Amino acid sequence: MGGPGVLLRKYQRLIAVVIFLVLAFLFFEVSGLRQGFNLENLRTTLSESIVSGAVLFILLFCAGNLIQIPGWIFLAAAVLTLDKLWGGVLTYIAAVTSCMVTYGLIRILGGDVLRKLESPIAKRVFSHLDEHPLRSTNCASHYFSDRAGVEL
């Protein structure tokens, strides 16, 4: 089958993704920046200047997405600072941008490494994803979003 070197080469992109996410989380946790992702700080960011505040809000949303900060915190801050309509619009733009940035980063680092896993579970999951992409994505989204605030 091969030694550890073969396995390391085979899964190097998956390892790169895991290392990137762990380092990003540790950076925000150790530096204390993760605690800055709270309602009051986000409201202050938005209220200082609408344009620079919105840009910073979107960047913070992207970073928060990578380190598992629940999106409702951003929505609440935007709605309380701006109003329902514009807070919702800004949060939607931030969420879509965050999804694109996260997808791009993970795709660059990991490529399609998960599809190459030889696990029967992975093969079954991807067969469902290929057959019913919208239903599979929607189910996964609801499953994981419901667990966003659960501490491990």
C-alpha positions in Angstrom: 0.0 0.0 0.0 2.8 2.4 0.7 4.2 4.2 3.7 3.3 7.4 5.5 5.0 9.4 2.7 2.5 8.1 0.1 -0.5 8.9 2.4 1.0 12.3 3.1 1.3 13.1 -0.6 -2.2 11.7 -1.3 -3.9 13.9 1.3 -1.5 16.9 1.4 -4.3 19.3 0.1 -6.7 18.0 2.8 -4.0 18.5 5.4 -3.3 22.0 4.1 -7.0 22.9 4.5 -7.1 21.5 8.0 -3.9 23.3 9.0 -5.2 26.6 7.5 -8.5 26.4 9.3 -6.8 25.5 12.6 -4.2 28.2 12.3 -6.9 30.8 11.4 -8.9 29.8 14.4 -5.9 29.8 16.7 -4.8 33.2 15.5 -8.1 34.8 16.2 -8.5 32.9 19.5 -5.0 33.6 20.9 -4.9 37.2 19.7 -8.2 37.9 21.4 -9.8 39.0 18.1 -12.4 36.3 18.3 -13.9 37.9 21.4 -14.2 41.1 19.4 -16.9 39.5 17.2 -19.7 40.7 19.4 -22.8 42.7 18.8 -21.5 46.0 20.3 -18.2 46.0 18.4 -19.9 45.2 15.1 -22.4 48.0 15.7 -19.6 50.4 16.4 -17.8 49.3 13.2 -20.9 50.0 11.1 -21.9 53.3 12.7 -18.5 55.0 12.4 -18.8 55.4 8.6 -21.3 53.7 6.4 -18.9 53.0 3.5 -15.8 52.0 5.4 -18.0 50.4 8.0 -19.7 48.3 5.4 -16.5 47.2 3.8 -15.0 46.3 7.2 -18.3 44.6 8.2 -18.0 42.4 5.0 -14.4 41.6 5.8 -15.2 40.7 9.4 -18.1 38.5 8.1 -15.6 36.7 5.9 -13.2 36.1 8.8 -16.0 35.2 11.1 -17.2 32.6 8.6 -13.8 30.9 8.6 -13.6 30.7 12.4 -17.2 29.6 12.9 -18.8 32.8 14.3 -22.6 32.5 13.8 -24.0 34.8 11.1 -26.9 35.9 13.2 -24.6 38.1 15.2 -23.7 40.1 12.1 -27.4 40.2 11.1 -28.4 41.6 14.5 -25.6 44.2 14.5 -26.5 45.4 11.0 -30.3 45.5 11.6 -29.9 47.3 14.9 -27.4 49.8 13.4 -29.0 50.5 10.0 -32.6 49.1 10.0 -34.3 46.0 8.8 -34.1 46.7 5.1 -30.5 48.0 4.8 -29.2 45.8 7.6 -30.6 42.8 5.9 -29.2 43.9 2.5 -25.8 44.5 3.9 -25.8 41.1 5.7 -26.9 39.4 2.5 -24.1 41.0 0.5 -21.6 40.1 3.3 -22.9 36.5 3.5 -22.7 36.0 -0.3 -19.2 37.5 -0.4 -18.1 35.4 2.5 -19.3 32.2 0.8 -17.4 33.1 -2.3 -14.2 33.9 -0.4 -14.5 30.8 1.7 -15.2 28.6 -1.3 -12.2 30.2 -3.2 -9.8 29.8 -0.3 -10.8 26.2 0.4 -10.9 25.3 -3.3 -7.4 26.8 -3.8 -6.0 24.9 -0.8 -8.0 21.7 -1.1 -9.0 21.3 -4.7 -11.3 18.3 -5.0 -9.5 16.2 -2.4 -12.7 15.1 -0.6 -13.9 13.5 -3.9 -10.7 11.4 -3.9 -11.4 9.9 -0.5 -11.8 6.2 -0.7 -14.3 6.0 2.1 -17.7 4.4 1.4 -19.3 7.2 3.4 -17.7 9.9 1.3 -18.6 8.1 -2.0 -22.2 7.8 -0.8 -22.3 11.5 0.2 -21.0 12.7 -3.1 -23.3 10.4 -5.1 -26.2 12.1 -3.3 -24.7 15.5 -3.9 -24.3 14.7 -7.6 -27.8 13.3 -8.0 -29.6 16.0 -6.0 -27.3 19.0 -5.5 -29.9 21.5 -4.3 -31.5 19.2 -1.9 -28.2 17.9 -0.5 -26.8 21.4 -0.1 -30.0 22.7 1.5 -30.1 19.8 4.0 -26.4 20.2 4.9 -26.9 24.0 5.3 -29.8 23.5 7.7 -28.0 20.7 9.6 -24.8 22.7 10.1 -26.4 26.1 10.7 -28.6 24.7 13.4 -25.4 23.6 15.2 -23.4 26.9 14.7 -23.8 27.9 18.3 -23.0 24.5 19.8 -19.7 24.5 21.6 -17.5 21.5 21.1 
